[in-house]
Amino acid sequence: MVDVLVIGGGNAALCAALMAREAGASVLLLEAAPKAWRGGNSMHTRNLRCMHDAPQDVLVEAYPEEEYWQDLLKVTAGKTNEGLARLVIRESSTCRPWMRRHGVHFQPPLSGALHVARTNAFFLGGGKALVNAYYRSAERMGVQVRYDSPVDRLELAGERFVAAFIGAERIAARSCVVAAGGFESNREWLREAWGQNALGEWPADNFLIRGTRYNTGVLLKHLIALGADAIGDPTQAHMVAIDARAPLYDGGICTRLDSVSLGVMVNREGQRFYDEGEDFWPKRYAIWGRLVAQQPGQIGYSIIDAKAIGRFMPPVFDGISAASLPELASKLGLDPDRLMRTVTDYNAACRVGSFDHTVLDDCRTEGLVPPKTHWALPLDTPPYHGYALRPGVTFTYLGLHVDASTAVRFGGKPSDNLFVAGEMMAGNVLGQGYTAGVGMSIGTAFGRIAGSQAAAATGHSIPNPIKPDRLDRRSRA
Ligand SMILES: Cc1cc2nc3c(=O)[nH]c(=O)nc-3n(C[C@H](O)[C@H](O)[C@H](O)COP(=O)(O)OP(=O)(O)OC[C@H]3O[C@@H](n4cnc5c(N)ncnc54)[C@H](O)[C@@H]3O)c2cc1C
């Protein structure tokens, strides 16, 4: 019988498998996806958010613990566990040498990335290279890996893990780490969580999934049904407004569009519905998926003019262009009169100061609802461009409630051999909101802890593991 069974094949699972193997445990990793699609959402990532007190290789200046914590506190509006959050933050300052040992390389961000040279370390070759490096290292170290292996249920004895099932096949192990992602690819579950809106629509039917199709939440649902303690709201998720032409799954980062703050955003009735200039785009891009989800038909249109070109990262797919706004409206399937009314009102309300997209400038509207508080320039210079946008779900936040040990808990009682990491428990830190790069920080910190804990549960431990029992008391669930 294998010592540690790891269920999942993304960053958190791989970190757990590597740590357990380093501790001397025998490890079997079960990945639902075929080999070509291994790596879950982690393969789509680009960076992790890192605390540092002084410049470090690819990271400039400093990003101290307190600033990182305040950023997290702000985006989650306090819906976070401070102890667990600080654990993630501190771990992010020390995990990179370990990552390098397993073949991960870092690079500075390219220009046009979301202004994160100070806070985020980018993976050379992106998340795909990271997961490939971890798989190579795991195989070299003797971790057994099985693809096309979706686990559909677990056998427990009280709180103790006994075995996992893939259909009729039963796989027993001494301990287990579940790191099988969120439920963002379970369209039925999204439908149930989001329900029907006032127009009788099922908004989730129009969501696109930015990442893997394999994160169906089967084990999350199963564990909750078995009595595991859960945390988070099933409608909370990281959602970006993405190109409506993106594929249903795995569109990745290239379907994001960064033009919103440079023009107006209208719904299918041709009406504006939110302040496009509220704050810098890196701080606001992740709210627009939800805003579009609340519009009729779950679609929005970013409308810009020639002045905006060159001021945002060019999208991979060209938008729709036209010499006039009525022509653009027709091409986008919008009512030309309604769009013209919206743009005429907006143009008349613009109070242009000195435009500067790198600061919260003084170009704003006056007397318009909703206002545009920065970067408000009239749309008056052809050609005009439009992009249809849909909600793109990155990952869901409902997860299992844990303390720093990462043990799955049943009615408050921790299992002594079943642990959880990554998106399946990220909701402990992210009750809502998001700050770029923290998903990988969470997966790396808790994946490594869960792997050490699972190995320790089988009598294997490494000389200097991360010791959750010595961590901040505030992290207790
Ligand atoms: C387009 C995109 C870009 C992103 N960019 C970033 C970024 O730059 N920085 C950042 O920090 N975060 C980013 N994220 C978020 C990040 O991907 C996640 O926070 C992180 O990957 C979660 O890691 P994980 O291991 O928990 O889940 P995943 O990497 O999704 O892995 C889950 C794994 O479980 C497997 N699985 C699912 N169900 C089962 C089952 N029943 N049995 C067996 N295996 C199963 C899946 O196949 C998959 O391998 C991005 C996400 C997307 C979609």
The ligand as an ORCA input file, in Angstrom:
! r2SCAN-3c Opt
* xyz 0 1
  C      -6.306     31.749    -16.972
  C      -5.826     31.703    -15.545
  C      -4.726     32.459    -15.169
  C      -4.304     32.443    -13.845
  N      -3.172     33.151    -13.515
  C      -2.709     33.105    -12.261
  C      -1.451     33.706    -11.923
  O      -0.733     34.239    -12.778
  N      -1.068     33.660    -10.615
  C      -1.820     33.029     -9.661
  O      -1.430     33.022     -8.492
  N      -2.972     32.411     -9.961
  C      -3.426     32.417    -11.229
  N      -4.574     31.736    -11.536
  C      -5.257     30.978    -10.459
  C      -4.481     29.666    -10.250
  O      -4.547     28.941    -11.443
  C      -5.035     28.826     -9.118
  O      -5.140     29.562     -7.947
  C      -4.091     27.642     -8.841
  O      -3.664     27.066    -10.038
  C      -4.778     26.595     -8.010
  O      -3.966     25.443     -7.936
  P      -4.614     24.053     -7.574
  O      -3.508     23.073     -7.619
  O      -5.433     24.170     -6.356
  O      -5.669     23.771     -8.752
  P      -5.436     23.341    -10.259
  O      -4.124     23.803    -10.773
  O      -6.641     23.740    -11.022
  O      -5.352     21.766    -10.183
  C      -6.461     20.949     -9.892
  C      -6.122     19.575    -10.419
  O      -7.047     18.616     -9.935
  C      -7.376     17.736    -10.988
  N      -8.668     17.128    -10.632
  C      -9.874     17.728    -10.546
  N     -10.803     16.848    -10.132
  C     -10.156     15.678     -9.933
  C     -10.561     14.382     -9.487
  N     -11.829     14.128     -9.157
  N      -9.635     13.388     -9.423
  C      -8.333     13.617     -9.775
  N      -7.899     14.831    -10.175
  C      -8.795     15.852    -10.253
  C      -7.380     18.618    -12.209
  O      -7.265     17.869    -13.393
  C      -6.150     19.465    -11.926
  O      -4.975     18.821    -12.320
  C      -4.995     31.695    -12.869
  C      -6.081     30.900    -13.260
  C      -6.488     30.897    -14.593
  C      -7.648     30.026    -15.000
*
